[in-house]
Amino acid sequence: MDISDVRGYALSSPIDPHQDRLFFGGTRRLLKRDVVLIVVETRDGEQGYATAGASSSAMREYFEGESQGTFADIVEGSVADAIEGETVEQPAEIHDLIDSVDLPERIQTEAASALDVALFDLRGKEVGAPIYELLGEEYDTTPTVEIPLYASAGMYMQPDGYVEQAERIEDLGFMGYKYRPGIGPDGDRETVERLVESTDEMEIMLDVHTWWKLGESYGRDTVRALVEHAADHGAYWVEEPVEPSDRAGYVELAETGAPLAGGESEASSAGLVELARTGALDYLQGDVRHHNGYTGCLTAIEYCTNREIAFVPHNFGTWLGLIANAHLVAGAPEVRLLEYPVFERDPVLDGTPDPGMYPFDLAFDILDGQPAVENGQLTVPDGPGLGIDVDLGVIEDYPFIEGPWTEFHYDDR
Ligand SMILES: [Mg+2]
C-alpha cells in the first residue's frame, strides 16, 4: 500500500435544542457530538476510512481541553507528514511510523488507532477480504459474523424513564441494557430494583462513569454499597465505578465479588493490559478507535484469552465505529458481544416510543446504507475491508462547532 494522502475532518452533530440532564449535585448539558473522520488514500486511488476523536472520554476532553478540531489538524499535519509517501505491506507497520512523531501519548494513540483501522480497510480492499477474515487468518479463528448486541442508553433519568426505555430495548431483542445512573444513591438503588423487576431475560449493566465525576458527593463507602447492591440484584456488570486511574479502587471493589468492567479511558492498549493485570475486572473494554486499532486490541485480547476476563469492546459513536469494532468481535478469539449506542431516530430500530438517548444524526448519516441490525443482532458486512461505504457528503453537512460537547454544571453547596 503506497500511502499518498491522509486527511482528517472534524465534524459536529448538533443537539439542537440542547438537552439538560439532572444528576446528583448538578446538571449536565448536552450540546453536540463530535467525530473526526479519517480518510487515507493510496496511490492507486483506493480509500480507507476510520473515525477517531481527541479522546474516548467526554470528561477528559472537557477537562483537559483537547478538541476534535485540533486533533484533525494534527492528523493532517505531523501525522500525514510522517506517512504520506510511505509504502506499508501490513497495517501493523503504521505504528512504528506514527511512534516517530513527537506527540502527547493520548493523541499518538488516537492517531495510531485511526490509521490502523483505515489501513486494515485498505488491506482488505487490496486482497478482496473483509477485515474479520484477515484477523481470523492471523489468529487462526473461525470468524463469527452474527454478533449479539447490548444496548447502551439511559442517561440520568427518573426511575420511570429508565424502566420505560429498558422495556423498549428488551422488545427490540437486545441481550442487555446499559444505562448511566447518578441521580443520587436512593434513586440509583430504586432504578436497579425496578429494572430487574420490569425486565425478563435481558441483562442489566450500569455504566457509572458519572460517580467518579461527582467528586466526594457519593463517597467511597456509598459507591461500595451501590456496587454491592447492583451485584446482589444480578447486574451483569458495573462499569467504571471509580476513576479510571484508581487501580487500587478497582481492586477493593472487586473484593465485594461484584462483576466489574472498565478500560475505555485507558490511553493505550498497554494501559488496557495493565488494568487487566490487576485481576479486578471481569470485562475489559478496549476499542479499535482508542487502543491502537486492531493491532493494539488484539494484544489485549491475547492477554484475556484463557483468563477469567472477557474482552467486550467499548463502542460509542457512529455506525462507522460500530462496524470497525464489529470486525474485531467477528475475527478475534473469545470475543462475543458488542455495545450498540442507541440514539434518537435510529433508522434500524423501531422508534415508538423512541428509545434513544439524544439526537446524533451524523452517527447514521456517515454511512451510505445501514448496518444489518435485527432482533438485537448485527450481521457483520462481508465486503472487502470494512465492507461499508462512507457518505463523504457529511463533510459538508456537519461542519465542526467549536467548544466542548457537554458541560457539567454543579449546584452550589
Ligand atoms: Mg462507558
Boltz pocket constraint, residues with backbone or C-beta under 6 A from the ligand:
constraints:
  - pocket:
      binder: B
      contacts: [[A, 207], [A, 209], [A, 239], [A, 240], [A, 264]]
      max_distance: 6.0
